[in-house]
Amino acid sequence: MTGNKTKGGFSRRDLLATGVAAAGVSAIGFPAVLRAAPAPVKIGLIHPVTGFIAFSGNQCRQGALMAIEDINNAGGIKSLGGAKLEGLLGDSQGKPDIGASEVDRLVEAGVNGIVAGYASSITLATSQEAAKSNTPHVVDVGVSDKIVTRGLKNTFRFGPGYGKIAKFAVDNLDTINKSAGSPAKTAMIVHEESLFGTGTAKLLSKELPAKGIEVIDVIKHANPTRDFTNIVLQIKAKKPDLIIPANYYNEYVLLARTIRQQKVEAKGIYSVLGGAASNYKFVKEFPEAAEQIMDCNHWFDPTSSLALARKKAAEAKGLYYTYEVFLAYNAVSFLADAIERAGSVDKGAVIAAMASSTWDKHGMPYGPTKMTDGQNEGAQPVNTQVLKGVIEVIFPKKFASADPVFPRTV
Amino acid sequence: MPDWGIIIPSVLNGLTTGALYALVALGLTLIYGVLHIINFAHGALLMVGLYAVYYLNTQFGLDPYACLLIVPPIMFALGYALQRGIIGKAAHGRDENILLVTLGLAIVIENLSLYFFRSDTRLIDTPYAFTTVEFLGAFLPLPKVVAFFGALVTAGLLWLLMARTDLGRAIRALARERKGASLVGIDIEHVYGMSFGLGIACLGVAACLLLPSYYVNPQVGHGFILIAFTIVVLGGMGSFVGALLGGLIIGVVEALGGLFLGESLGQIGIFVIFILVLIFRPTGLLGQKV
């Protein structure tokens, strides 16, 4: 309670006194206190935080929010007078149509840019919807190459697409296989049924035979799949040298466990964008099932002190430092850098700044950003392998922390 | 075309998976079949049971099978309280109200778990996680074999309870003639609470037997709820033996469907059965009329 004196409002004397005081303060120089703070820069963050890929969606959201927090703590957007970033959250529930309607809602709420949408199918929808209002849209993870080949001027992807990833995966697999005396001659691909899994499997089926590896079967499964025994029985019957999974976290974990349970004797498990193979959570919880699994996936530069500092900060918040976290972090930072250089939130200016970006504070094995038709040309995956419970980088050699173990010995 | 050598292992696997489905469906058949409550919160409550087992295991080191002594009684109390405190009160005796109340409960429970547990997928590690039982050339995971026999025992116990105890007789009386049951002195609200509690306790049993071979996250119930409804319709409303049989059939159909039609189409068979049963045998295999 402040007492009854103020109940009737200001008296004329109070008003005069306040006015004089205010004039005095402004004269002796506290302009920043009295002047309105610059309007915040609103960033829409649309992720599947509920639904079948909620784990990944939440990881993305946490990564994006960490970036916003770090940028704000470092003084916000300096070219806009220190304007703070404000994250406006959206949930696509794992569904493209809901992702698109979340874009509409956030555009209506006045966002200056959007970071979305984890899954390829959702990202296709969010970027297209954002293009209608020319809202800058940065793709955090979505790997389908269709995302950046539709001529949408507002859409940029900082990470690599599955075309590049599949080629990289096949080339490195060929190197690993040849240096072991080419023990792998056949492979089976197990993939989830949405755009990411289907597209990746198609590319691999096309590329692998050229390297002397015959694809003897491709098995597609639904999300969620509650039991993988049937699939693993088929793998056992066909006895491929290599098992190549391309699926999301939950299904990957069940698949890896079942492979172990059913005593499948493949020479290697080589995932391409495996949801769990290069995931600290999986490796920590199931070291036995994860051991010696190889993966071709998004990964930070293990030699970058910036990347390691961010990893430490994420882990201090109780997060597993998965690819979702650092890709979403970088997507927000890339957008913020463009706004900083544009010195404005004008959509056209921000898009032009993203197109000409040479940003390099990402801690990724990419080199400075170089956008061609919305795709960062320098972006590339790495190969990892779980060795004695640790996720080691095995390719490219420049970033490698261990040599590959192939054929597997467990 | 699949390799014929894997048909037997696949059918056996379908039977063990089907037993897990049957466990989830047993509680539903009691609530849905006997009391005519369409419990949309069944999947969400299964998730609550799974989290209970998860935390008892990770925080107190309890084996999931030891949790059978703790989780089902807790789930029973939760079910009883939900029925007496929320569902019964908000329903005002109308079926459509119950439907909306349970749907609302499901949304509230799922969102609360998203808030408290986050959306992480969690698994437990047990010493027998990779142990298998070799039978007819198939490696059957030990946790699924245990779940298979657990489902048989649970169905048997429920049948005994319904057939041989006063509570069972009261539940059956209430299902047939609510007013008549009230006139002979049955405490209707109490029996409703007990039935709902028993149905939810079944989910507690299912959770203890499921977690060693599965995972938990706030959305985990979605994958089971439609299948459980199908099993209840297939087996016959209110029939525990029917639910068990229905679960096993659905498990095998799913396994063989996956093998012959491709994994992503494997579930089509389940829903084709659902439609065919509704058209040609609306009473289900062993039950009363739908």
Boltz contact constraints between the chains, C-beta under 6 A:
constraints:
  - contact:
      token1: [A, 54]
      token2: [B, 119]
      max_distance: 6.0
  - contact:
      token1: [A, 55]
      token2: [B, 119]
      max_distance: 6.0
  - contact:
      token1: [A, 55]
      token2: [B, 120]
      max_distance: 6.0
  - contact:
      token1: [A, 55]
      token2: [B, 121]
      max_distance: 6.0
  - contact:
      token1: [A, 58]
      token2: [B, 119]
      max_distance: 6.0
  - contact:
      token1: [A, 193]
      token2: [B, 264]
      max_distance: 6.0
  - contact:
      token1: [A, 219]
      token2: [B, 263]
      max_distance: 6.0
  - contact:
      token1: [A, 220]
      token2: [B, 264]
      max_distance: 6.0
  - contact:
      token1: [A, 221]
      token2: [B, 263]
      max_distance: 6.0
  - contact:
      token1: [A, 221]
      token2: [B, 264]
      max_distance: 6.0
  - contact:
      token1: [A, 222]
      token2: [B, 264]
      max_distance: 6.0
  - contact:
      token1: [A, 224]
      token2: [B, 223]
      max_distance: 6.0
  - contact:
      token1: [A, 226]
      token2: [B, 223]
      max_distance: 6.0
  - contact:
      token1: [A, 227]
      token2: [B, 17]
      max_distance: 6.0
  - contact:
      token1: [A, 229]
      token2: [B, 13]
      max_distance: 6.0
  - contact:
      token1: [A, 230]
      token2: [B, 10]
      max_distance: 6.0
  - contact:
      token1: [A, 230]
      token2: [B, 255]
      max_distance: 6.0
  - contact:
      token1: [A, 230]
      token2: [B, 258]
      max_distance: 6.0
  - contact:
      token1: [A, 230]
      token2: [B, 259]
      max_distance: 6.0
  - contact:
      token1: [A, 231]
      token2: [B, 263]
      max_distance: 6.0
  - contact:
      token1: [A, 233]
      token2: [B, 6]
      max_distance: 6.0
  - contact:
      token1: [A, 233]
      token2: [B, 9]
      max_distance: 6.0
  - contact:
      token1: [A, 233]
      token2: [B, 10]
      max_distance: 6.0
  - contact:
      token1: [A, 237]
      token2: [B, 3]
      max_distance: 6.0
  - contact:
      token1: [A, 237]
      token2: [B, 6]
      max_distance: 6.0
  - contact:
      token1: [A, 250]
      token2: [B, 121]
      max_distance: 6.0
  - contact:
      token1: [A, 260]
      token2: [B, 130]
      max_distance: 6.0
  - contact:
      token1: [A, 261]
      token2: [B, 130]
      max_distance: 6.0
  - contact:
      token1: [A, 261]
      token2: [B, 132]
      max_distance: 6.0
  - contact:
      token1: [A, 261]
      token2: [B, 141]
      max_distance: 6.0
  - contact:
      token1: [A, 262]
      token2: [B, 139]
      max_distance: 6.0
